[in-house]
Structures are given as structure tokens and as C-alpha cells.
């Protein structure tokens, strides 16, 4: 069995509102295939060629788990609570990790984490953090920092001051709570937004000056950056990535 990568108590937040939402039905393709039901929540990031890298935490019957190769058998129902079906495994699926469920009266079940890719069209774009920032910028002008701060904090973003920069971070704590990394960063200098760094749904805002895709995400600059700013920004970004 693989090493446990997650803290069980923290993984109970996987189905929280800080996750992406299936639209209609979605197919998760990884080391196997699974179909996910409408409105199921999962984590999705790193859009490439119309596909998101995705993870979902589910529970399955112990009898449907092959411990020797860490896989879940074809036909297995994925669920969260007893009455909440998440979907079904369509072919034997090797999971990222699994462990016996510790909740009372759940000894016959295992917790599993499945990873793979999902078509972007099968997820609701509004469930990513990006649209909230787009909408706010479209509706507000002038000094934005004090206006947007309560909006983002109320939506679950975190704040950190780094030298002369103020940074709002939307963190992914579902894939690995012990080593979270960002899905989106909004970087201010004073009251002016400098850059939006995103790893989720593409950012659509007409006043962006420069867009640049890097290994750490897609950078949307509100002002044309110089070399010094780019170097400082890279240092900011690495504060929100696991070592």
C-alpha cells in the first residue's frame, strides 16, 4: 500500500465549497476511468489542451479494493455519505492513496483519492476562483485594495504581506493538506493590482497588458513588468508553493 499522503481530518474538506463543480456528468481518466455525477465537487488545476488535472476524495466498500496494487475495481460506486453517490468506476482504477475509514460504523469502507484529467467543458467555470476576481474588476475602479480585501477573505482567500507586496492567495489544501499550493494569486503593490497568477480557469479581463505562461502558472500583468519586478514576483510566488 502506498504511503498515506493526507491527514484524514483535513481531507473532510474535499467536498467543501473550495472545490470545482461537475457540470452534468464528467469522466475522470487516469490509471483507470470513472464517471462523476452532476454537481460533485473535486479539485481541478493546470488547464492544458482543454483538460484539467483533477483529484477527488471518495469512499468505497472494502470488498471493492485490491490492496496489493492500490486499485478500486470496475463497477465500484464512489460516494461520500451513505446517501451521496459521487459516481462509478468504469474500469479498474489505481488510486493515489487509500486507507481504512476511521469513522464510527464505517469499518467496512476505505477512503481513496483518484487523480486524472477531466474535460474543461464538464466543469462549471463559476466554481473556480477566477470569475470572482473578473467580476470585481469589471464593476470597480480606482483604489481597489481596500474594496476587494473583504470580498476575497469572505470567499476563503488568504492574505500575506511580503515586503512591499500584498498578496491574496487561493490555496489548494485538498490534494495534500500538509503541503498546500496556490491555485490563484492576486498581487497588489499599495492599492494597485500588479499581477494575477492563475493555475485554474483562464482569466478574462480586457485591461491586462501582458500574459505569460510559466511553469508556476499563467501570469496576467496589469502593468508591463520590468526585469526587477519579474524577479521579485517569482520570489513571491514561491512563498505559496511547497518546497
N, C-alpha and C positions, 0 to 999 in steps of 0.2 A: 504494500500500500504506500502511496506517496506520502511525503511529509505533510502535516497539516499546515496550510498556508494562511489560515484565517482564525480569528478569535470568534467563537460561536456567538457569543452575546452581541458582538458588534455587527455580525452578519444579519441579525434580525432586521437591520435597517435596509436590506437589499430591496425590499418591496415598498420602500418609502417614496415620498414624492420626489426625492432627489434621484430619479432614475428616468429612463426613457420608456415610452409607452407604445405598445404594439398597435398597429392600425389594421383592423380586420383580422388578419392572421399573418404570421411570419414564419419563415423557415430558417432555422439555425443550422448552418453547415459547418462542421468542424471535423473531429475524429468520429464521425457519425452524422446522422441527420435527425432533427427533431422539429416538430411543428409547435408553435406557440399560439395561444388563444388571444382573441381580441382583448385589448386593454391590459394585458400582462405587462408588468414593469421589469426592465432589465437595464444593464449598463451598456452604452454604446459609445465608441470613440474612434478617432483616426479614420475618417472617411477616405476611401481610395477606390477609384473606378466604380463609384456608385454603391460600395459596400462598407458597412461599419464593422469594426472589430467589436464583438459583443460577448457579455458574460451574463449568466443567470444562475441564481441560487435556488434550488428546489429540494423537495423531499420525495423519496421513493420507498417502496416496500423493500425490506432487506432481501426477500426472496428474488428480487429482480436485479440484484447487484452481483457482479462477478468480482470478488475481492482480489483474486490473483492477478488480474490485469486492469483493475480500477475502471471497469466499464459497467454501463447500465444496458440491460437487454432490450432488444426490439419489442415494441408494444407496451413498454412501461409508461404508466401515467406519471406525469410530473405534477406535483401540487405543492401548496403551501399549507394552509389549514386543511382540515379533513374535507371541507366542503368547497374548496377553492382550487379548481383544476387549472394548471398553467399550460398544459399541453401534453404531447405524447411523443415518445421516442420512436422514430420510424425505422431506424437501423441501429444495431449495437453501437453505443456511443462511449468512447473513452473519455473520462471526465478529468478535470484539472486536479480535483481532490475530493475526498469523501470521508465521512466519519459517522459513527453511530449517533443518532439523535439522542440528546440527553434529557429532553423534556419528559415530564411525567406522562405515563401511559403511551409513550411513543417508542418503546424499546424495539419494536419490530421494523423501525424505519431508519433510513440513512439520509443524511444531508449530503447533497452533491453540488458541485459547481461545474457547469458546462460552458465551454467557450467555443466561438466560431465566428462566422460572418453572417450578416443579415443585410438584405437589400434596403437601401435608404428609403425607398418608397413604402416599405412595410412598417415604418415608424412615424409617429406624429412629430413633425418638426417643432411644434409648440412645447413639447416636453423636454427639449434641450434648453440650456441656459441662454443661448444666443438670442432668441426672439425678444426676451425681456429687455436686453440692452438696446437692441434695434428700436423697439417701440419707444423707450425712454428718450433716446437721442432724437428721434423723429418729432417728438412732442415738446422738447425743451431746448432752450437756447441760453447763451450767456454762461455764467459761472455754474458749472454742473456738479461739482464735487459734493457740496452740502445737500443738493437736491437728491442725488442718486444714492447717497450713503444709506439712508433708512430703507430705501426700496430694495437694494441688494442684500442688506443684512437680514431683512424680513424674509427674503426668498432663500435664505440659507447660505449665502456667500460669506466668506471670512475676510477679515481685514488685517493688513500688516503694513507698518510703516518701515521703509527701507531707505535710509539716507534721505535724499530729497524726494523720494517717490512714495506715493500712497498706492497700495495695491489691493484690489478686491479679487479674491480667488474663489472659484467654484471647484471644490475638491471632490475627487472620486475616492470615497472611503469604502466602496463596496467590493471592488476586486481584491484589494488587500488592505484592510484597515490599519495594519501595523506599518505600512509603507505607502501612505496615500500620495497621489499625484494629481496635478490640476487637470481639469477639463477646459477651463477658460480663465483668463486673467484680464482684468481691466486696470491699466496702469495710468495713474494721474501724476502730474507734477504741479502742485498747487491746485487750482480749481480747473485746470485744463487737462482733458484726456489726451494722453500721448500715444497709447497703443493698446489694441485689443489682441490678445494671443489666444487662439482657439484650436481645440482638438476635436470639436464636435461638429454640429451643423454649420455650414458656411455662413459667414457674417455678411449681411447685405445692408450697406449704408453708403449713400451716394457721395458723401464728403470724405471718404478715405482717399489719401494721397498716394500711398504705395502699399501694395500687397506682396508679401514674400513668404514662400513656403520653406520651412526649415525642418530639421529632424525633430525639433521640440514642439512643432505646431505651425499653424499659419499665422503670420504677423500682419495685422492691419494697422497701418500707421496713419494717425490723424494729421501728422506733420511730416514733412520729408526729413528722414533721420540723417544725422551725420555719423561719422565713424565712432566718435566718443559715445554718443547716445546708444548706438547699437551694442557696443561693448558693455556699457552699464546695464542695458536691458537684458543681455544674456545672463549677467550675474543675478539679476532679479529673478529671472525665470528658473534658474537652477535652485533657488531657495524653495521652490514648490515641486521639485522632483526628488524622488528617493535616491540616496547615494548608492 
